[in-house]
Amino acid sequence: MTGAGDELADWFRRHWSDEIPFNLHTGMVVRAWGPDAVEIELPYDHALSAHEGIFHGGMLAALIDTTGTGAVMAGHDYRKGSRVSTVSMTVAYMAAVPFESAVARGQAVHRGGRLHHADVTVRAASGTLLARGSVVVSISGKRAGAPDLPPA
């Protein structure tokens, strides 16, 4: 989608980067945001750990949710709505790497009318596979604060 859809895609990238309190609190950084893929980095912080130097598994799950949802929104047809919520998520943990940032890459693999699916891979900064996940989101209605699309 071009034109007004681009404006909404830009708004969502800014929103993910600069306005979602959880993303800001955890230090998540949007490294790439496009219709083909989204990449988000979670810098290691002791406050996010379960054991010395190791991310709490819930943080990797949150990173998968955030990245998968972003991947859907980055290439979404906003005429179908802009209020997004997670319906389901699966996570498979593969490894733990101490004191390294985690980098998630997500891609939308199915865009439906209301339900959309994304796959996410999480790697340590050194490249080690940390986790894989899939996210299903529902999109309908208008997200509060998002710009309006002009009539077609």
C-alpha positions in Angstrom: 0.0 0.0 0.0 1.3 3.4 -0.8 0.4 7.0 0.0 -1.8 7.2 3.1 -0.8 3.6 4.0 2.8 4.7 4.1 1.9 7.4 6.6 0.4 4.8 8.9 3.3 2.5 8.5 5.6 5.3 9.4 3.4 6.2 12.4 3.6 2.6 13.6 7.4 2.4 13.3 7.7 5.6 15.4 5.1 4.3 17.8 7.0 1.0 18.3 10.3 2.9 18.6 9.4 5.9 20.7 6.0 5.5 22.4 5.2 2.0 23.6 6.1 2.2 27.3 7.1 -1.5 27.6 9.4 -1.3 24.6 11.0 1.9 26.1 11.3 0.3 29.5 13.0 -2.8 28.3 15.3 -0.9 25.8 14.0 -2.5 22.6 15.4 -0.8 19.5 13.8 -1.1 16.1 16.7 -1.7 13.7 14.6 -2.4 10.5 11.0 -1.9 9.6 9.7 -2.8 6.2 6.9 -4.8 4.6 9.2 -7.8 4.1 10.7 -8.0 7.6 11.1 -6.2 11.0 14.2 -6.5 13.1 14.2 -5.5 16.8 17.1 -5.6 19.2 16.8 -6.2 23.0 20.1 -5.0 24.7 21.1 -7.2 27.6 20.3 -5.6 31.0 20.7 -7.3 34.4 17.1 -6.2 35.2 15.8 -8.4 32.4 17.7 -11.5 33.6 16.6 -14.8 35.2 20.1 -15.9 36.1 23.4 -14.0 36.1 23.9 -12.8 32.5 21.0 -14.7 30.9 17.7 -13.1 29.7 14.6 -14.3 31.5 12.7 -16.5 29.0 9.7 -14.2 29.3 11.8 -11.4 27.8 12.5 -13.4 24.7 8.8 -14.3 24.5 8.0 -10.5 24.7 10.6 -9.8 22.1 9.0 -12.4 19.8 5.5 -10.9 20.4 6.7 -7.4 19.8 8.6 -8.3 16.6 6.0 -10.6 15.1 3.3 -8.0 15.7 5.5 -5.3 14.2 6.2 -7.5 11.2 2.5 -7.7 10.5 1.9 -4.0 11.0 4.8 -2.9 8.8 3.2 -4.3 5.7 -0.4 -4.2 6.7 -3.3 -2.9 4.5 -4.6 -0.3 7.0 -8.0 -0.2 5.3 -8.6 -3.5 7.2 -8.0 -1.7 10.6 -5.2 -0.6 12.8 -6.1 -1.8 16.3 -3.9 -4.9 16.9 -4.0 -7.5 19.6 -2.1 -10.8 20.0 -4.4 -13.9 19.7 -1.8 -16.6 20.3 1.9 -17.2 20.4 4.3 -20.1 20.5 7.9 -20.0 21.6 10.7 -22.6 21.4 13.9 -21.8 23.3 17.1 -23.1 21.8 20.0 -21.7 23.8 21.1 -19.1 26.3 24.1 -16.9 25.7 25.3 -14.8 28.6 25.7 -11.0 28.5 24.7 -10.6 24.8 21.9 -8.6 23.2 19.1 -10.5 21.5 18.1 -9.6 17.9 14.7 -10.7 16.6 13.7 -10.8 12.9 10.1 -11.3 12.1 8.2 -11.8 8.8 4.5 -11.9 8.2 3.8 -15.3 6.7 0.0 -15.0 6.2 -2.1 -11.8 5.9 -5.8 -12.5 6.3 -8.9 -10.4 6.6 -8.7 -10.1 10.4 -6.1 -12.7 11.5 -2.4 -12.5 10.5 0.5 -14.7 11.2 4.2 -14.0 11.7 7.3 -16.1 12.3 10.2 -14.8 14.4 13.8 -15.9 14.9 15.8 -14.6 17.8 19.6 -14.7 17.8 22.3 -13.5 20.2 24.4 -10.7 18.9 27.1 -13.3 18.2 24.7 -15.2 15.9 23.7 -18.1 18.2 20.0 -19.1 17.7 18.2 -18.3 21.0 14.6 -18.9 20.2 11.9 -19.2 17.5 8.3 -18.3 17.7 5.1 -17.6 15.8 2.6 -15.0 16.6 -1.1 -14.7 15.5 -2.6 -11.2 15.7 -6.1 -9.9 15.2 -6.5 -6.5 13.5 -9.8 -4.6 13.4 -11.1 -1.1 14.2 -8.9 1.9 14.6 -6.0 2.2 17.0 -6.4 5.1 19.4 -4.0 7.9 18.3 -3.3 6.5 14.9 -3.8 8.8 11.9 -7.0 8.4 9.9 -6.9 7.0 6.3 -8.5 9.3 3.8 -11.5 7.9 2.1 -10.6 5.8 -1.0 
